[in-house]
């Protein structure tokens, strides 16, 4: 049961922590813990930053998938 919940959140977590981990060479679990601890200490403001970053990554992914008019 717990493993299913963990897999659900890992599949739907936007990939922000994984992206930052790859970019800076830091373990993904360390970045996740950082977001969790700072969210508790600052009453949720890193969650807003996380969601904004996820939005930017999502938009970036859609812009890269654009096809030219000649591909039709």
CNS distance restraints for C-alpha pairs under 8 A (distance, minus, plus):
assign (resid   1 and name CA) (resid   5 and name CA) 6.46 0.50 0.50
assign (resid   2 and name CA) (resid   6 and name CA) 6.16 0.50 0.50
assign (resid   3 and name CA) (resid   7 and name CA) 6.14 0.50 0.50
assign (resid   4 and name CA) (resid   8 and name CA) 6.12 0.50 0.50
assign (resid   5 and name CA) (resid   9 and name CA) 6.36 0.50 0.50
assign (resid   6 and name CA) (resid  10 and name CA) 6.15 0.50 0.50
assign (resid   7 and name CA) (resid  11 and name CA) 6.02 0.50 0.50
assign (resid   8 and name CA) (resid  12 and name CA) 6.23 0.50 0.50
assign (resid   9 and name CA) (resid  13 and name CA) 5.62 0.50 0.50
assign (resid  10 and name CA) (resid  15 and name CA) 7.98 0.50 0.50
assign (resid  14 and name CA) (resid  54 and name CA) 5.85 0.50 0.50
assign (resid  14 and name CA) (resid  58 and name CA) 7.96 0.50 0.50
assign (resid  15 and name CA) (resid  19 and name CA) 6.03 0.50 0.50
assign (resid  15 and name CA) (resid  54 and name CA) 7.51 0.50 0.50
assign (resid  16 and name CA) (resid  20 and name CA) 6.20 0.50 0.50
assign (resid  16 and name CA) (resid  50 and name CA) 7.24 0.50 0.50
assign (resid  16 and name CA) (resid  53 and name CA) 6.96 0.50 0.50
assign (resid  16 and name CA) (resid  54 and name CA) 5.86 0.50 0.50
assign (resid  16 and name CA) (resid  57 and name CA) 7.67 0.50 0.50
assign (resid  17 and name CA) (resid  21 and name CA) 5.98 0.50 0.50
assign (resid  17 and name CA) (resid  28 and name CA) 5.66 0.50 0.50
assign (resid  17 and name CA) (resid  31 and name CA) 6.00 0.50 0.50
assign (resid  17 and name CA) (resid  32 and name CA) 6.29 0.50 0.50
assign (resid  18 and name CA) (resid  22 and name CA) 6.16 0.50 0.50
assign (resid  18 and name CA) (resid  28 and name CA) 5.49 0.50 0.50
assign (resid  19 and name CA) (resid  23 and name CA) 6.08 0.50 0.50
assign (resid  20 and name CA) (resid  24 and name CA) 6.04 0.50 0.50
assign (resid  20 and name CA) (resid  25 and name CA) 7.94 0.50 0.50
assign (resid  20 and name CA) (resid  26 and name CA) 7.65 0.50 0.50
assign (resid  20 and name CA) (resid  28 and name CA) 7.68 0.50 0.50
assign (resid  20 and name CA) (resid  31 and name CA) 7.79 0.50 0.50
assign (resid  21 and name CA) (resid  25 and name CA) 5.34 0.50 0.50
assign (resid  21 and name CA) (resid  26 and name CA) 4.61 0.50 0.50
assign (resid  21 and name CA) (resid  27 and name CA) 5.59 0.50 0.50
assign (resid  21 and name CA) (resid  28 and name CA) 5.15 0.50 0.50
assign (resid  21 and name CA) (resid  31 and name CA) 7.09 0.50 0.50
assign (resid  22 and name CA) (resid  26 and name CA) 6.87 0.50 0.50
assign (resid  26 and name CA) (resid  30 and name CA) 7.15 0.50 0.50
assign (resid  26 and name CA) (resid  31 and name CA) 7.38 0.50 0.50
assign (resid  27 and name CA) (resid  31 and name CA) 6.74 0.50 0.50
assign (resid  28 and name CA) (resid  32 and name CA) 6.28 0.50 0.50
assign (resid  29 and name CA) (resid  33 and name CA) 6.17 0.50 0.50
assign (resid  30 and name CA) (resid  34 and name CA) 6.18 0.50 0.50
assign (resid  31 and name CA) (resid  35 and name CA) 6.34 0.50 0.50
assign (resid  32 and name CA) (resid  36 and name CA) 6.23 0.50 0.50
assign (resid  33 and name CA) (resid  37 and name CA) 6.02 0.50 0.50
assign (resid  34 and name CA) (resid  38 and name CA) 6.01 0.50 0.50
assign (resid  35 and name CA) (resid  39 and name CA) 5.93 0.50 0.50
assign (resid  35 and name CA) (resid  46 and name CA) 6.32 0.50 0.50
assign (resid  35 and name CA) (resid  47 and name CA) 7.42 0.50 0.50
assign (resid  36 and name CA) (resid  40 and name CA) 6.49 0.50 0.50
assign (resid  37 and name CA) (resid  41 and name CA) 6.27 0.50 0.50
assign (resid  38 and name CA) (resid  42 and name CA) 5.85 0.50 0.50
assign (resid  38 and name CA) (resid  44 and name CA) 7.67 0.50 0.50
assign (resid  38 and name CA) (resid  46 and name CA) 6.60 0.50 0.50
assign (resid  39 and name CA) (resid  43 and name CA) 5.55 0.50 0.50
assign (resid  39 and name CA) (resid  44 and name CA) 4.36 0.50 0.50
assign (resid  39 and name CA) (resid  45 and name CA) 6.22 0.50 0.50
assign (resid  39 and name CA) (resid  46 and name CA) 5.48 0.50 0.50
assign (resid  39 and name CA) (resid  47 and name CA) 6.50 0.50 0.50
assign (resid  40 and name CA) (resid  44 and name CA) 6.40 0.50 0.50
assign (resid  42 and name CA) (resid  46 and name CA) 7.66 0.50 0.50
assign (resid  44 and name CA) (resid  48 and name CA) 7.15 0.50 0.50
assign (resid  45 and name CA) (resid  49 and name CA) 6.72 0.50 0.50
assign (resid  46 and name CA) (resid  50 and name CA) 5.96 0.50 0.50
assign (resid  47 and name CA) (resid  51 and name CA) 6.14 0.50 0.50
assign (resid  48 and name CA) (resid  52 and name CA) 6.14 0.50 0.50
assign (resid  49 and name CA) (resid  53 and name CA) 6.10 0.50 0.50
assign (resid  50 and name CA) (resid  54 and name CA) 6.13 0.50 0.50
assign (resid  51 and name CA) (resid  55 and name CA) 6.14 0.50 0.50
assign (resid  52 and name CA) (resid  56 and name CA) 6.32 0.50 0.50
assign (resid  53 and name CA) (resid  57 and name CA) 6.21 0.50 0.50
assign (resid  54 and name CA) (resid  58 and name CA) 6.09 0.50 0.50
assign (resid  55 and name CA) (resid  59 and name CA) 6.19 0.50 0.50
assign (resid  56 and name CA) (resid  60 and name CA) 6.04 0.50 0.50
assign (resid  57 and name CA) (resid  61 and name CA) 6.14 0.50 0.50
assign (resid  58 and name CA) (resid  62 and name CA) 6.42 0.50 0.50
assign (resid  59 and name CA) (resid  63 and name CA) 6.21 0.50 0.50
assign (resid  60 and name CA) (resid  64 and name CA) 6.28 0.50 0.50
assign (resid  61 and name CA) (resid  65 and name CA) 6.53 0.50 0.50
assign (resid  62 and name CA) (resid  66 and name CA) 6.90 0.50 0.50
assign (resid  67 and name CA) (resid  71 and name CA) 6.47 0.50 0.50
assign (resid  68 and name CA) (resid  72 and name CA) 7.71 0.50 0.50
